[in-house]
Each structure stands twice: as C-alpha cells, then as structure tokens.
Amino acid sequence: MPAPKKISATDAARSFSDLVARVHYRGEEFVVEKGGEAVCRISPVGQGATKSTIGDLLGLLASMPSVDDGFRKAVLEVTRKQPKLPRSPWE
C-alpha cells in the first residue's frame, strides 16, 4: 500500500470534495498537516481493520526467510540470562 499523501489543512479545505472522492473511489489516503505538523488522517472507512485468516498468517510465515541457528542460539542465551520477574502483587 502506498504511503499517504501529505496535504496542508488549507489545501484540504479548498479541495475537500475532491479529497473525499479520491478516498472513496481510489482508496487514497491523506495526512492533513497544519503548520507542518500532522494533525489528522483522511482514509477509507475500515482501512486498518483488515480481516485476515489463520491461513493468511501461515502463508506469511511460510514466505518469510527462516531464522539461522546462530541467531536462534543468541536469542535463547540472552533470554536465559534475564532476571526473573517479581510475582505480581495482584495475583
């Protein structure tokens, strides 16, 4: 998915109808800036609420490169050296 386009609040106000049409028909996304600072996002409803299945997750994991043994051993070694967490006072 392409990065959202940046637009000033002034330009967004001047072309709001066009912005809404582009979001609706093309699925475009905009970040509105005021004084050079991002203040809001205009995006299609439901964007970010993408539905995925376990099959999608398994497919993604299968497409990723496997972790080499050196990295796996380094992670296990660092994990084992971590101090024990104190018991939760809320249990």
RAJOTA-V638195 format. One record per backbone hydrogen bond with DSSP energy under -0.5 kcal/mol. NH is the residue of the N-H (numbers start at 1). CO is the residue of the C=O. E is the energy in kcal/mol with one decimal. If there is no record, write none. Layout:
nh = [NH:NH]
co = [CO:CO]
e = [E:E]
This chain:
nh = [5:7:9:12:13:14:15:16:19:20:21:22:23:24:25:26:27:28:30:31:32:32:33:34:37:39:40:42:43:47:49:57:58:59:60:61:62:63:64:64:72:73:74:75:76:77:78:79:80:81:82:91]
co = [29:31:33:8:9:10:11:13:15:16:17:18:19:20:21:22:23:22:42:5:30:40:7:37:34:32:32:30:41:44:46:53:54:55:56:57:58:59:60:61:68:69:70:71:72:73:74:75:76:77:79:88]
e = [-2.6:-2.4:-2.3:-2.6:-2.3:-2.0:-1.6:-0.8:-2.6:-2.7:-2.1:-2.5:-2.4:-2.7:-3.1:-1.6:-0.9:-1.6:-2.7:-2.8:-0.6:-2.6:-2.7:-2.6:-1.3:-3.1:-1.4:-3.0:-0.6:-1.8:-2.0:-1.9:-2.9:-2.3:-2.3:-2.8:-2.3:-1.4:-0.8:-0.7:-2.2:-2.7:-2.1:-2.5:-2.3:-2.4:-2.3:-2.5:-2.3:-1.2:-1.2:-1.1]
